[in-house]
């Protein structure tokens, strides 16, 4: 039995974490999404769900989540 007060709305992550590594001989970098991030309800922390094993090297960048749009 479902609780009528519960929402079935999908909760998207608030941020994503990327591993950013330089491309040798280029000014550009590779961006690999490594985790999805949800803000805690109390606003004092985050839950991080890795999508790939976190590897050393490069830098990690957390960005606000924005869903991909079909063009």
C-alpha positions in Angstrom: 0.0 0.0 0.0 1.4 3.4 -0.9 1.4 6.4 1.3 -0.8 9.2 -0.3 1.6 11.8 1.2 4.6 10.4 -0.7 5.6 11.8 -4.0 6.3 9.7 -7.0 8.2 12.6 -8.6 11.7 11.5 -9.8 14.4 13.2 -7.8 17.3 14.3 -10.0 20.7 15.0 -8.6 21.5 18.6 -7.7 25.1 18.3 -9.0 27.5 16.1 -10.9 31.2 15.4 -10.4 33.5 15.2 -13.3 37.2 14.0 -13.5 38.9 16.6 -15.6 42.2 15.6 -17.2 44.3 17.7 -19.7 44.7 16.5 -23.2 48.5 16.5 -24.0 49.4 19.0 -26.7 46.0 20.8 -26.4 44.4 23.6 -24.4 41.3 21.4 -23.9 40.6 18.8 -21.3 38.6 15.5 -21.1 35.6 15.6 -18.8 34.4 12.2 -17.5 31.3 12.2 -15.3 32.2 10.1 -12.3 29.4 10.7 -9.8 25.9 12.1 -9.2 25.3 14.3 -6.2 22.2 15.0 -4.1 22.0 17.7 -1.5 20.9 16.5 2.0 17.5 17.7 3.2 19.1 19.8 6.0 21.3 21.6 3.4 24.5 20.7 5.4 26.0 18.1 3.2 25.7 15.9 0.1 25.2 12.3 -0.9 27.7 11.2 -3.6 26.9 8.2 -5.7 29.9 7.1 -7.9 29.2 6.0 -11.5 32.8 5.1 -12.1 35.6 4.1 -9.8 37.3 7.3 -8.7 40.8 7.4 -10.0 43.8 9.5 -9.2 45.0 12.2 -11.6 43.4 15.3 -13.0 41.1 17.3 -10.9 37.5 16.8 -9.7 34.9 19.4 -10.6 31.4 19.5 -9.2 28.8 21.3 -11.3 25.0 21.9 -11.0 23.0 19.1 -12.6 21.4 19.9 -15.9 19.5 17.2 -17.8 20.4 16.5 -21.4 17.9 17.7 -23.9 17.1 15.9 -27.1 17.8 18.1 -30.1 
